[in-house]
């Protein structure tokens, strides 16, 4: 018994998908910005010589990476009001939670980029009288940035997929809008199929770009 596909409903409800796509993009960009703001200093501190600088950054990175993003979202949304009396709007909660989650991975990207730079570069900078901070800013980070770009783009693509977790607290991103549409039309196969294609179309170019940049960096290494 064949299934009667009815993809015409996609054309009828395209504004719903567009609205969800805009929210998904807002979440992804906001979380990416916050992840960079957190991850860059955390990654640098992970390489600090002083243990009291290195230890807090290490605890943050290991704890966040060892807990699911969904748990972090739910904890911030439901526990923060109880502990601090602060009730964040659902979309803001997802942006903050995913930003904190991404920051741990960005920190590892930064740390790996710094470690990929030849140690002789730092030694040469110090022999010229540069402080560690100055050497980091002028010598190490500019070289490390080339190696950090591909994994950073890949992290951006991962964040876009993680934005679907916002549906758990009723954020009207792509998945939540699709679920609402399914409840109204009773056409889950068509809608979920189209949703998968939309996410593929959004994320695959970033993954492809990441791979191209990674190969280019390896050729010039």
C-alpha positions in Angstrom: 0.0 0.0 0.0 1.7 3.2 -1.3 1.9 6.4 0.7 0.3 9.4 -0.8 2.9 12.1 -0.5 1.5 15.7 -0.4 4.4 18.1 -0.6 2.1 20.9 -1.7 1.6 21.7 2.0 5.2 22.9 2.1 4.4 25.6 -0.5 1.2 26.5 1.4 3.0 26.9 4.8 6.4 28.3 3.6 6.1 31.4 5.9 6.1 29.0 8.9 9.4 27.5 7.8 10.8 30.9 7.0 9.9 32.2 10.5 11.5 29.1 12.1 14.6 29.5 10.0 15.1 33.1 11.1 14.8 32.1 14.8 17.3 29.3 14.2 19.7 31.7 12.6 19.4 34.2 15.5 20.1 31.4 18.0 23.1 30.2 16.0 24.7 33.6 15.5 24.0 34.6 19.1 25.4 31.4 20.6 28.4 31.6 18.2 29.3 35.1 19.3 28.9 34.2 23.0 30.9 31.0 22.5 33.8 32.9 21.0 33.7 35.6 23.7 33.9 32.8 26.3 36.1 30.3 24.5 38.9 32.6 23.4 40.0 33.6 26.9 39.3 30.1 28.3 41.5 28.5 25.6 44.3 31.0 26.4 44.0 30.4 30.1 44.2 26.6 29.5 47.7 27.2 28.4 48.6 29.6 31.3 51.7 28.7 33.3 50.0 29.6 36.6 47.9 26.8 37.9 45.3 29.1 39.6 44.6 30.6 36.1 44.7 27.2 34.3 42.6 25.2 36.8 39.3 27.2 36.6 39.4 27.2 32.8 40.1 23.4 32.8 37.2 22.7 35.1 34.8 24.8 33.0 35.9 23.1 29.8 35.8 19.5 31.1 32.5 20.0 33.0 30.6 21.6 30.0 31.9 19.0 27.5 30.9 16.2 29.9 27.3 17.3 30.2 24.6 17.3 27.5 23.6 20.6 25.9 19.9 19.7 26.6 20.6 19.4 30.3 22.3 22.8 30.3 19.4 24.4 28.5 16.8 22.9 30.9 18.9 23.7 34.0 19.3 27.4 33.1 15.6 27.7 32.1 14.1 26.0 35.2 16.8 26.3 37.9 18.0 29.8 37.5 14.6 31.3 38.5 14.6 29.2 41.7 18.2 30.0 42.6 18.5 33.7 41.6 14.9 34.7 40.9 15.8 35.5 37.3 13.4 34.2 34.6 15.0 34.4 31.1 13.0 34.4 27.9 13.1 31.0 26.2 15.1 32.1 23.2 17.5 34.0 25.3 18.0 30.9 27.5 18.9 28.8 24.5 21.3 31.4 23.2 23.1 31.6 26.6 23.1 27.8 27.2 24.4 27.0 23.7 26.9 29.9 23.9 28.3 28.4 27.2 28.3 24.9 25.7 30.1 26.1 22.5 32.6 28.1 24.6 34.1 24.9 25.9 34.6 23.5 22.4 35.9 26.9 21.1 38.4 26.9 24.1 39.7 23.5 22.9 40.0 24.8 19.4 42.0 27.8 20.6 44.2 25.6 22.8 44.9 23.2 19.9 45.7 26.2 17.6 48.2 27.6 20.1 49.8 24.2 20.6 50.1 23.8 16.8 52.4 26.8 16.6 56.1 25.9 16.7 57.3 26.4 20.3 60.4 28.1 18.8 58.2 31.0 17.8 57.4 31.8 21.4 61.0 31.3 22.5 62.2 33.7 19.8 59.7 36.3 20.8 60.7 36.0 24.5 64.4 36.3 23.5 63.5 39.6 21.9 62.2 40.9 25.2 58.5 40.4 24.5 56.2 39.6 27.3 54.1 36.4 27.1 51.0 38.5 26.4 52.6 40.5 23.7 54.1 37.4 22.1 50.7 35.7 22.2 49.0 38.7 20.5 51.6 39.5 17.9 53.3 36.1 17.1 51.3 33.1 18.3 47.6 33.9 17.9 47.9 35.2 14.3 49.5 31.9 13.2 47.2 29.8 15.3 44.1 31.6 13.8 44.8 30.0 10.4 44.6 26.5 12.0 41.5 27.4 14.1 39.3 28.6 11.2 38.3 25.1 9.9 37.2 23.6 13.2 35.5 26.9 14.2 33.4 26.7 11.0 32.5 23.1 11.9 31.5 24.2 15.4 29.2 26.8 13.8 27.5 24.1 11.8 27.1 22.0 14.9 25.5 24.9 16.8 23.0 25.3 14.0 21.9 21.7 14.5 21.9 22.0 18.3 19.5 24.9 18.0 16.7 22.3 17.5 17.0 21.7 21.3 15.2 24.9 21.8 12.0 23.1 21.0 12.2 21.5 24.4 11.3 24.8 26.0 9.0 26.0 23.3 11.3 28.2 21.3 9.8 28.5 17.8 12.8 27.5 15.8 12.6 25.2 12.8 11.9 22.0 14.7 9.2 23.5 16.9 7.5 25.3 14.0 7.5 21.9 12.1 6.0 20.1 15.1 3.3 22.7 15.3 2.6 22.3 11.6 2.4 18.6 11.9 -0.2 18.9 14.6 -2.2 21.1 12.3 -1.8 19.1 9.0 -1.2 15.5 10.2 1.6 15.2 7.5 4.7 14.3 9.5 6.5 12.5 6.7 6.4 15.4 4.3 7.3 18.0 6.9 10.1 16.0 8.6 11.5 15.2 5.1 11.5 18.8 4.1 13.0 19.8 7.5 15.9 17.4 7.0 16.5 18.9 3.6 16.4 22.4 4.9 19.0 21.6 7.6 21.2 19.8 5.1 21.0 22.9 2.8 22.0 25.2 5.6 24.7 23.2 7.3 26.4 21.3 4.5 28.0 24.4 2.8 29.7 25.2 6.1 30.9 21.7 6.6 32.2 21.7 3.0 33.9 25.0 3.5 35.5 23.7 6.7 37.0 20.7 4.9 38.3 22.9 2.1 40.0 25.3 4.5 41.4 22.4 6.5 43.0 20.9 3.4 44.4 24.3 2.4 45.9 24.9 5.8 47.5 21.4 5.7 49.1 22.2 2.3 50.6 25.4 3.6 51.7 23.9 6.9 
